[in-house]
């Protein structure tokens, strides 16, 4: 009898974990509230603060988006991350969507330009004395990004994946002076990012301890083609981003480990790639009530 009870209990537990965590827009909203005047202050691992504030709503193509303002304002596209820096977002039938296409495109371009700068600097440092000025690389970066990043999908379940974001980049490199035929080498990257709720956790931050947080993980899957084909190439670098969302608060913690995308494909120890690790935790916040939002609009 006890054995049978344990079996039934196990089945009920598995069924409970596979049931939908979030079922409609109202449940979505509690994990990412956006009432006018609400704000969140985050602090990173170096003590730098980032404040996000809801300043207004905007109608775009018949949809209502909430508008965020940031302090300090991001001055460099390389610092932009669509997981934590959206300017516009909305909650709809499909889930929570950030409108980030233009900014994500600029950030991806800036990322490849930074990696090429690192490559050129390393090449000059590794060149024999007097030879560093005799060879250079010219390059061009093209990028595109899907307009919306889907932070959370409706009716999601534990470990169920959804398509969160897609980006593409083309890096064309030309030796200067020319070294042969063909001179150009073109790298085409397609970056697909999938989101997955991996569980519920209690999270301690400078703003306090938050219970029953959704823990969401986003993993990139990058494919690369090269023309002309190169025999020795490593896989492109990937990134893993984790968000913790507390009920009626929103994002309380962010953690990302992002490998160099292009530099990682070079199988030469003289040109080592790197991994950027960044963490943000909630320091303080205020979520305005719907009533106060209505009063402020009069």
RAJO-V26367 format. One record per pair of residues at least 24 apart in sequence whose C-alpha atoms are under 6 Angstrom apart, sorted by the first residue. I is the first residue (numbers start at 1). J is the second residue. D is the distance in whole Angstrom. If there is no record, write none. Layout:
i: [I	I]
j: [J	J]
d: [D	D]
This chain:
i: [18	18	19	20	20	20	21	21	22	23	30	30	31	31	31	31	32	35	36	38	38	38	39	39	40	41	41	41	41	42	42	42	42	43	43	44	44	45	65	65	77	78	78	78	80	94	95	95	95	96	96	96	97	97	97	97	98	98	99	99	100	100	101	101	101	105	105	105	109	135	136	137	137	137	138	138	139	139	140	140	141	141	142	142	143	143	144	158	158	159	159	159	160	161	161	162	162	163	164	164	164	165	166	166	167	185	186	186	187	187	188	188	189	189	190	190	191	191	192	192	193	193	194	194	205	206	207	207	207	213	213	213	214	214	215	215	216	216	217	217	233	233	234	235	236	236	236	236	237	237	252	252	253	253	254	254	255]
j: [157	158	157	155	156	157	156	157	155	155	247	248	245	247	248	250	250	288	293	286	287	288	285	286	285	282	283	284	285	280	281	282	283	280	281	279	280	279	89	90	107	107	110	111	107	154	152	153	154	150	151	152	148	149	150	151	148	149	147	148	147	148	145	146	147	143	144	145	143	176	176	174	175	176	173	174	172	173	171	172	170	171	169	170	168	169	168	197	198	196	197	198	196	195	196	194	195	194	193	194	195	193	191	192	191	227	226	227	225	226	224	225	223	224	222	223	221	222	220	221	219	220	218	219	281	283	282	283	284	244	245	246	244	245	243	244	242	243	241	242	265	266	265	265	261	262	264	265	261	264	281	282	280	281	279	280	279]
d: [6	6	6	5	5	5	6	5	5	5	5	5	6	5	6	5	4	6	6	5	5	5	6	5	4	6	5	5	6	6	5	4	5	5	5	5	4	6	5	5	5	5	5	6	6	5	6	4	5	6	6	5	6	6	5	6	5	5	6	5	6	6	5	5	4	6	5	5	6	6	5	6	5	6	6	5	5	4	6	5	6	5	6	5	6	4	5	5	6	5	6	5	6	5	5	5	5	5	6	5	6	5	6	5	5	6	6	5	6	5	5	5	6	5	6	5	6	4	6	5	5	4	5	6	6	5	6	4	5	6	5	4	5	5	6	5	6	5	6	4	5	6	4	5	5	6	6	5	4	6	6	5	6	4	5	5	4]
